[in-house]
């Protein structure tokens, strides 16, 4: 009898730990007091004040900010839609409920490379639905239109595209792989004639190659990726109808006799996901709860485990999620190692802290200040 009671207590504690709040679509998001959340009220006030005081220093006209931010790149230009941004905004959730917020959390803004974590999830949905047998499969076995032809590109796997270590070579929708974020040394001739890296050995943050992943997933799903994301995930987590996923103006692809837009994995040249902080928070809450929304499994726990597993070339990067491992160079000091996050240009972040049941969305925070911001958050509980 004592053993039964002991096991019952363990099970009850486990269930309690997973007792998250999941907001209905268009519902007023429930709040939780700092006392109930176990967060120091003064500490929380300091966190919010810090976020407001350290706004991203780039122009609120994001066309200007983009062109300035990537002016080193040869041939860089705006190829997709942009939108002037708002001011600092964000939310901190504890067990799914709002413990603190600032700014306009319903405003739709560009989210830049946070899009990559959504794109990665679309790949996960394809694996869950057996459209892709394994992330270790070569992409050329699925996309045979020439995109992965040749001795080099034919070696590339889905995993390497997801970890940004594919070293794919080519041009897609006007973007040249070698011209995207070139090395700090050298010139155009050095960059375009450099010997290619071996796929899987070196991480290179490169939006052209990310867009190759999006294009390849379009070939697999054979329907627009925004539709895939909406039907399989965003509708299931009660997201608003305001978010959009855009592609470049000339990124049209004909599939099965229909024209479809191939979307981007970021806003490097415009486009990407335009979304509110509240819809970003829903996405983060789904990952906090291992892919389950209420009682419905939306994305498999197995996929999330893979997505936040460090890659061999970069201990701080998984499947388009950043990791706070001390083993890599991108580590936030005084912040737990098991935190993972989506990050985008201009200071857009979705941060998941499973240990403390916390999800944080912060927008337009000076990127160099996010580690300090997170140290303040952790200090407050």
C-alpha positions as CSV (number, residue, x, y, z in Angstrom):
1,X,0.0,0.0,0.0
2,X,2.8,2.4,0.9
3,X,4.5,1.7,-2.5
4,X,1.2,2.4,-4.3
5,X,0.8,5.8,-2.5
6,X,4.5,6.6,-3.3
7,X,4.0,5.9,-7.0
8,X,0.7,7.8,-7.0
9,X,2.5,10.8,-5.6
10,X,5.2,10.6,-8.3
11,X,2.6,10.4,-11.0
12,X,0.7,13.3,-9.6
13,X,3.8,15.4,-9.4
14,X,4.6,14.5,-13.0
15,X,1.1,15.5,-14.2
16,X,1.3,18.7,-12.2
17,X,4.6,19.6,-13.9
18,X,2.9,19.3,-17.3
19,X,-0.2,21.2,-16.3
20,X,0.3,24.1,-18.7
21,X,-2.3,26.6,-19.8
22,X,-3.1,26.7,-23.5
23,X,-5.0,29.9,-24.7
24,X,-7.9,29.5,-27.0
25,X,-7.8,31.3,-30.3
26,X,-8.6,35.0,-29.9
27,X,-9.0,34.6,-26.1
28,X,-7.6,37.1,-23.7
29,X,-4.4,35.4,-22.5
30,X,-4.6,34.5,-18.8
31,X,-2.1,36.0,-16.5
32,X,-0.4,34.7,-13.4
33,X,0.9,36.7,-10.5
34,X,4.6,36.9,-9.8
35,X,4.0,35.2,-6.5
36,X,2.2,32.2,-8.1
37,X,4.9,32.1,-10.8
38,X,7.7,32.1,-8.2
39,X,9.3,35.2,-9.8
40,X,10.6,38.2,-7.9
41,X,8.4,41.1,-8.8
42,X,11.1,43.7,-8.6
43,X,13.4,41.5,-10.7
44,X,10.7,41.1,-13.4
45,X,10.3,44.9,-13.5
46,X,14.0,45.2,-14.1
47,X,13.8,42.7,-16.9
48,X,11.1,44.6,-18.7
49,X,12.8,47.9,-18.1
50,X,16.0,46.5,-19.6
51,X,14.1,45.3,-22.7
52,X,12.5,48.7,-23.2
53,X,15.8,50.6,-22.7
54,X,17.8,48.5,-25.1
55,X,15.9,48.8,-28.4
56,X,17.6,47.5,-31.5
57,X,19.7,50.4,-32.8
58,X,18.9,49.9,-36.5
59,X,16.3,51.9,-38.4
60,X,12.6,51.2,-37.8
61,X,12.4,51.3,-41.6
62,X,13.5,47.7,-42.2
63,X,14.4,48.3,-45.8
64,X,17.0,50.7,-44.6
65,X,18.1,48.4,-41.8
66,X,18.4,45.4,-44.1
67,X,20.4,47.2,-46.8
68,X,22.7,48.7,-44.1
69,X,23.1,45.4,-42.3
70,X,24.2,43.4,-45.3
71,X,25.9,46.1,-47.4
72,X,29.2,44.0,-47.5
73,X,27.5,41.4,-49.7
74,X,28.0,41.7,-53.4
75,X,24.8,41.9,-55.4
76,X,22.6,42.1,-52.2
77,X,19.2,43.7,-52.8
78,X,15.7,43.6,-51.5
79,X,13.8,40.8,-53.3
80,X,10.7,40.3,-51.2
81,X,8.3,42.4,-49.1
82,X,9.3,44.3,-46.0
83,X,7.4,46.2,-43.3
84,X,8.3,49.1,-41.0
85,X,8.6,47.7,-37.5
86,X,7.2,48.7,-34.1
87,X,9.0,49.3,-30.9
88,X,10.2,46.9,-28.3
89,X,7.7,44.3,-27.3
90,X,7.6,40.9,-25.6
91,X,6.0,38.4,-23.3
92,X,7.2,36.1,-20.5
93,X,5.1,33.0,-19.9
94,X,5.2,30.7,-16.8
95,X,3.4,27.4,-17.3
96,X,1.7,29.0,-20.4
97,X,0.3,32.1,-18.5
98,X,1.6,35.6,-18.9
99,X,3.6,36.8,-16.0
100,X,4.9,39.9,-17.8
101,X,4.6,41.7,-21.1
102,X,5.6,45.0,-22.7
103,X,4.8,46.9,-25.9
104,X,2.3,45.9,-28.6
105,X,2.2,42.1,-28.5
106,X,-0.4,41.8,-31.2
107,X,1.4,43.9,-33.8
108,X,2.5,41.9,-36.8
109,X,6.2,42.5,-37.7
110,X,8.9,40.8,-39.7
111,X,10.7,38.1,-37.7
112,X,13.7,37.4,-39.9
113,X,15.6,34.2,-39.0
114,X,13.1,33.2,-36.4
115,X,11.5,31.9,-39.6
116,X,14.1,29.2,-39.8
117,X,12.8,27.5,-36.7
118,X,9.3,27.4,-38.3
119,X,10.9,26.0,-41.5
120,X,12.7,23.3,-39.5
121,X,9.4,22.4,-38.0
122,X,7.8,22.0,-41.4
123,X,10.6,19.5,-42.1
124,X,9.8,17.7,-38.9
125,X,6.1,17.5,-39.9
126,X,7.3,15.9,-43.2
127,X,9.3,13.3,-41.2
128,X,6.4,12.7,-38.8
129,X,4.1,12.0,-41.8
130,X,6.7,9.8,-43.5
131,X,7.1,12.1,-46.5
132,X,10.8,12.0,-45.6
133,X,12.0,8.7,-44.4
134,X,15.1,9.9,-42.6
135,X,16.9,13.2,-42.2
136,X,20.1,11.2,-43.1
137,X,18.7,10.6,-46.6
138,X,20.3,12.4,-49.5
139,X,18.1,15.2,-50.8
140,X,18.8,14.3,-54.4
141,X,16.7,11.2,-53.9
142,X,13.7,13.4,-53.3
143,X,14.5,16.5,-55.4
144,X,15.7,15.3,-58.8
145,X,15.2,18.5,-60.9
146,X,18.9,19.4,-61.0
147,X,19.1,21.4,-57.8
148,X,21.3,18.6,-56.2
149,X,23.1,17.4,-59.3
150,X,26.8,17.0,-59.4
151,X,29.5,15.3,-57.4
152,X,29.3,17.9,-54.6
153,X,25.6,18.7,-54.2
154,X,24.5,15.1,-54.6
155,X,26.1,14.2,-51.2
156,X,23.9,16.6,-49.2
157,X,21.5,15.2,-46.7
158,X,18.4,16.8,-45.1
159,X,20.2,16.9,-41.8
160,X,23.0,19.0,-43.3
161,X,20.5,21.5,-44.8
162,X,18.8,21.7,-41.4
163,X,22.1,22.2,-39.5
164,X,23.4,24.8,-42.1
165,X,26.5,22.8,-42.8
166,X,25.4,21.5,-46.3
167,X,27.9,23.7,-48.3
168,X,25.4,23.6,-51.2
169,X,26.7,25.4,-54.2
170,X,24.6,27.2,-56.8
171,X,22.1,30.0,-57.4
172,X,18.5,30.1,-56.4
173,X,16.0,32.9,-57.2
174,X,18.8,35.3,-57.9
175,X,20.8,34.5,-54.8
176,X,24.3,33.1,-55.1
177,X,25.5,30.9,-52.3
178,X,29.0,32.3,-52.2
179,X,27.8,35.9,-52.1
180,X,25.7,35.4,-48.9
181,X,27.6,36.5,-45.8
182,X,31.0,36.1,-47.5
183,X,34.2,35.8,-45.3
184,X,35.6,38.9,-43.8
185,X,38.8,38.5,-45.8
186,X,39.2,38.4,-49.6
187,X,37.2,39.7,-52.5
188,X,34.7,38.5,-55.1
189,X,37.2,36.3,-56.9
190,X,38.3,34.7,-53.7
191,X,34.8,34.0,-52.6
192,X,33.3,32.6,-55.8
193,X,36.3,30.4,-56.7
194,X,36.9,29.0,-53.2
195,X,37.1,25.3,-52.9
196,X,33.8,23.9,-51.4
197,X,33.7,22.6,-47.9
198,X,32.8,18.9,-47.4
199,X,29.1,18.7,-46.6
200,X,28.5,18.2,-42.8
201,X,31.9,19.5,-41.7
202,X,31.5,23.3,-41.3
203,X,28.5,25.4,-40.3
204,X,28.0,28.4,-42.6
205,X,25.0,30.7,-41.8
206,X,23.7,31.2,-45.3
207,X,20.2,32.2,-46.4
208,X,20.5,31.0,-50.0
209,X,21.1,27.4,-48.7
210,X,18.2,27.8,-46.2
211,X,16.0,28.8,-49.1
212,X,17.2,25.7,-50.9
213,X,15.8,23.7,-47.9
214,X,12.4,25.6,-48.3
215,X,12.4,24.9,-52.0
216,X,13.2,21.2,-51.4
217,X,10.4,20.9,-48.8
218,X,8.0,22.4,-51.3
219,X,8.9,19.6,-53.7
220,X,8.2,17.1,-51.0
221,X,4.9,18.6,-49.7
222,X,3.7,19.7,-53.2
223,X,1.7,22.4,-51.6
224,X,2.8,25.9,-50.4
225,X,4.6,25.7,-47.1
226,X,2.5,28.5,-45.5
227,X,-0.5,26.3,-46.2
228,X,1.3,23.3,-44.7
229,X,2.2,25.3,-41.6
230,X,-1.3,26.7,-41.2
231,X,-3.1,23.4,-41.6
232,X,-0.7,21.2,-39.6
233,X,0.4,23.5,-36.8
234,X,-0.7,27.1,-36.5
235,X,-4.5,26.3,-36.6
236,X,-4.0,23.6,-34.1
237,X,-2.3,26.0,-31.6
238,X,-5.0,28.6,-32.0
239,X,-2.8,31.1,-33.8
240,X,-4.4,34.3,-35.1
241,X,-5.2,34.8,-38.8
242,X,-2.7,37.7,-39.0
243,X,0.6,35.9,-39.6
244,X,2.0,35.6,-43.2
245,X,4.9,33.7,-44.7
246,X,6.3,35.5,-47.7
247,X,8.8,34.6,-50.5
248,X,10.7,36.6,-53.1
249,X,8.8,38.3,-55.8
250,X,10.1,36.0,-58.6
251,X,10.2,32.7,-56.5
252,X,7.3,31.0,-58.3
253,X,7.5,27.3,-58.9
254,X,5.2,25.2,-61.1
255,X,4.2,21.9,-59.4
256,X,1.5,19.6,-60.6
257,X,0.4,22.2,-63.1
258,X,-0.1,24.9,-60.3
259,X,2.1,28.0,-59.6
260,X,3.3,28.0,-56.0
261,X,5.5,30.5,-54.2
262,X,8.6,29.1,-52.6
263,X,9.0,31.0,-49.3
264,X,12.2,32.1,-47.6
265,X,13.8,31.0,-44.3
266,X,14.4,34.6,-43.2
267,X,14.2,38.3,-44.2
268,X,17.7,38.7,-45.3
269,X,16.5,40.1,-48.6
270,X,12.9,40.7,-47.5
271,X,10.1,38.1,-47.0
272,X,10.1,35.5,-44.3
273,X,7.4,35.2,-41.6
274,X,5.5,38.3,-40.5
275,X,3.9,37.6,-37.1
276,X,2.9,38.9,-33.7
277,X,4.6,38.3,-30.4
278,X,1.5,36.4,-29.2
279,X,1.6,33.9,-32.1
280,X,5.4,33.5,-31.6
281,X,4.6,32.7,-27.9
282,X,2.2,30.0,-28.9
283,X,4.8,28.4,-31.0
284,X,7.3,28.5,-28.1
285,X,4.7,27.1,-25.7
286,X,4.2,24.1,-28.1
287,X,7.9,23.3,-27.9
288,X,8.0,23.8,-24.1
289,X,5.3,21.0,-23.9
290,X,7.2,18.6,-26.2
291,X,5.1,19.3,-29.3
292,X,1.7,18.7,-27.6
293,X,-1.1,21.4,-27.4
294,X,-3.6,20.4,-24.7
295,X,-4.0,16.7,-25.4
296,X,-3.1,16.8,-29.1
297,X,0.4,15.9,-30.3
298,X,1.1,18.4,-33.1
299,X,4.8,17.7,-33.7
300,X,6.5,14.6,-32.3
301,X,8.6,14.8,-29.2
302,X,11.1,12.7,-31.1
303,X,11.5,15.5,-33.7
304,X,12.0,18.1,-31.0
305,X,14.7,16.1,-29.4
306,X,16.5,15.9,-32.8
307,X,15.9,19.6,-33.5
308,X,17.7,20.6,-30.2
309,X,20.5,18.2,-30.5
310,X,23.9,19.9,-31.1
311,X,25.4,19.4,-34.6
312,X,28.9,18.2,-34.9
313,X,30.4,21.4,-36.4
314,X,28.6,23.7,-34.0
315,X,27.6,22.8,-30.4
316,X,25.3,25.9,-30.3
317,X,23.2,24.8,-33.3
318,X,20.7,22.1,-33.9
319,X,18.0,21.9,-36.6
320,X,17.7,25.7,-37.0
321,X,17.4,26.2,-33.2
322,X,20.1,27.8,-31.2
323,X,21.4,26.1,-28.1
324,X,23.1,27.6,-25.0
325,X,25.7,25.0,-24.7
326,X,29.0,26.0,-23.0
327,X,30.8,23.8,-25.6
328,X,30.2,26.4,-28.3
329,X,31.3,30.0,-28.7
330,X,27.7,31.4,-28.6
331,X,27.0,30.9,-24.9
332,X,25.0,33.2,-22.6
333,X,26.9,33.4,-19.3
334,X,24.9,32.8,-16.1
335,X,22.1,31.3,-18.1
336,X,21.1,27.6,-18.0
337,X,22.7,25.4,-20.7
338,X,19.5,23.5,-21.5
339,X,17.8,26.7,-22.9
340,X,17.1,26.7,-26.7
341,X,15.9,29.5,-28.8
342,X,15.0,30.9,-32.2
343,X,16.8,34.1,-33.2
344,X,16.3,36.7,-35.9
345,X,17.9,39.9,-37.2
346,X,17.1,43.0,-35.2
347,X,16.7,41.2,-31.9
348,X,13.7,38.8,-32.4
349,X,13.8,35.8,-30.1
350,X,11.6,32.9,-29.0
351,X,13.4,31.4,-25.9
352,X,12.3,28.1,-24.3
353,X,13.4,27.3,-20.8
354,X,12.0,23.8,-20.0
355,X,13.6,23.6,-16.6
356,X,11.7,26.6,-15.3
357,X,8.6,26.2,-17.6
358,X,9.3,29.6,-19.1
359,X,8.7,30.9,-22.6
360,X,10.0,34.3,-23.6
361,X,9.4,36.3,-26.7
362,X,11.3,39.5,-27.1
363,X,11.3,41.8,-30.2
364,X,13.6,44.5,-31.3
365,X,16.1,44.0,-28.4
366,X,19.6,45.0,-29.3
367,X,21.1,41.5,-30.2
368,X,24.3,42.0,-28.2
369,X,22.2,42.5,-25.1
370,X,20.1,39.3,-25.1
371,X,22.6,37.4,-23.0
372,X,22.5,40.1,-20.3
373,X,18.7,40.2,-20.6
374,X,18.4,36.4,-20.1
375,X,20.8,36.6,-17.1
376,X,18.4,39.1,-15.5
377,X,15.4,36.8,-16.2
378,X,17.1,33.8,-14.6
379,X,18.2,36.0,-11.6
380,X,14.5,36.9,-11.0
381,X,13.5,33.3,-10.1
